[in-house]
Amino acid sequence: MQNRCESMKITAVAPFPKYKDGIPRAAEELISKLCQANSVESISIIALKGLDFVSPSLLRERKVSLFTARSFLLPWALLRTIKLYKSSDVFLLFAEPWTVFAPLQPLCLFALLIRYGVLPKSNWIQILHDFTIYVVPEDNVDSARTTRLYDMWKNQFSDVPAKYVADSESTKQDAISYWRLSADKITVIYLGSFISPKTPRVSFGSKKILVVSDVSPRKNHLRLIEAFELVHRDNPSSDAELIIVGYLRKDIPEFESTLRDMRSRNEGLNIKLAGYLTDSEVLSLYEEADVFVYPSLYEGFGLPVLEAMACGCPVIASNVSSLPEVVGEAGLLVDPYNVEALARAIRTVLDDDELKREMSRKGIAQARKFSWEKAGAELLAVCQEVAETQR
């Protein structure tokens, strides 16, 4: 990375659960890339106790240190946070502030001290991943509380960060619409893939249809299994199999009852609920499946789609939110609310091996446009921009 500032101290704030999904993994990847910059002198990580499972390889970086607290309501914890803020050139948040600064009171106090000039001018960079709570509120277990938190931030503290970073143009537009942020305050930085792009596939025929995501209302599994039923009825002897990888994240009686009814009325209907799988097991499925289907109703980015393309797996995805940005012209985009259109797209890909090979080539080419090196360099540039305003 090329650098402008001679020396930069960064404080990075994020939750790091023991079992990490996309957001904490992305945070670790980006922190690792920032560590490689000569202009970065140190990175102090702030995490809540119990959400402080930072990868040992990252903690071995000589520039990285970790500060945890059971509650930021404790005076010493809040004072340590304020000290880190004052001594840092950049205060970088990888998730919603309230997911780390618990309980809420110290976060509000901290933000007010910045807002009213008691603390130095804001060097806060807030990363925005999505606005699911506004678009698909039923996807959240405690939607009323989460909506209140988002609204509180919008109404009282959205002007505190010096800069925002969004995972996609779609998320940027959501930030403008829902939080009334100005466009020039938001920089779009696309994420990278945790799987390196491979060579295009030439052999297909497994008849496996794959989706990788927890089962929840937003991910639209109900319409996916309805579309698969149509595919099965069109050709019951095709041996097609739908594999759903991910936890049943919320109790969705309609999904479970629909699946039971489908199995009872369709002999040989092959839908497999695989549950949680390891990274290596998911990678094997990406490399084996004839098509990856992602009919999500809303995404802030769409990492599984990028990973499927990186593996050369043909992709069918929704034509909403950020997914067209990630897929480009490499896959088929469909209306996620149209079951028949989804079924037609699946049939089209399953029945055409030449199309699969073309989609594999295009998918890998598209995946190469995204990388953690590029994301890290772009985030470093935003950090430098904010740091320079403090000098």
Number of C-alpha atoms within 10 A of each C-alpha: 15 10 14 12 15 10 15 19 21 27 24 25 25 25 27 24 17 13 9 13 10 13 17 20 17 19 21 19 19 22 22 21 19 25 21 15 17 15 19 21 17 19 25 19 24 25 24 22 16 13 18 20 16 21 12 8 9 16 14 10 14 11 18 19 15 15 16 17 22 15 18 22 17 12 11 12 17 19 14 15 20 16 12 21 25 17 14 22 25 28 27 26 24 23 18 18 19 17 15 26 26 16 15 16 12 19 18 17 12 18 20 16 15 20 18 11 10 10 16 14 16 24 26 25 23 23 23 22 20 22 20 20 16 15 15 14 17 15 16 17 12 11 16 12 11 16 16 11 16 18 16 13 19 16 12 13 15 18 17 20 21 19 21 24 22 24 22 26 19 23 24 27 18 22 22 15 11 15 17 13 18 14 12 8 14 23 19 19 20 23 26 23 22 18 17 14 23 17 13 20 19 13 12 19 12 14 17 22 24 25 28 25 19 18 23 21 20 20 21 18 21 20 20 23 20 18 21 25 21 18 22 22 13 12 11 15 10 12 13 22 19 23 20 23 20 17 16 17 13 13 12 13 9 10 18 13 11 14 16 11 10 16 15 11 9 13 11 14 21 17 19 12 14 12 15 16 13 8 11 9 10 17 15 12 22 26 18 21 23 27 28 27 27 25 28 25 22 23 23 21 24 23 19 20 26 28 23 31 33 30 25 33 32 32 29 24 25 23 19 18 21 21 26 20 16 23 24 14 13 22 25 21 23 21 16 22 15 13 19 17 15 28 22 16 19 22 18 14 19 23 13 11 16 13 14 25 19 17 26 29 22 21 29 26 19 20 27 16 12 19 17 18 17 18 21 25 20 17 22 24 17 19 25 21 17 20 22 15 12 13 6
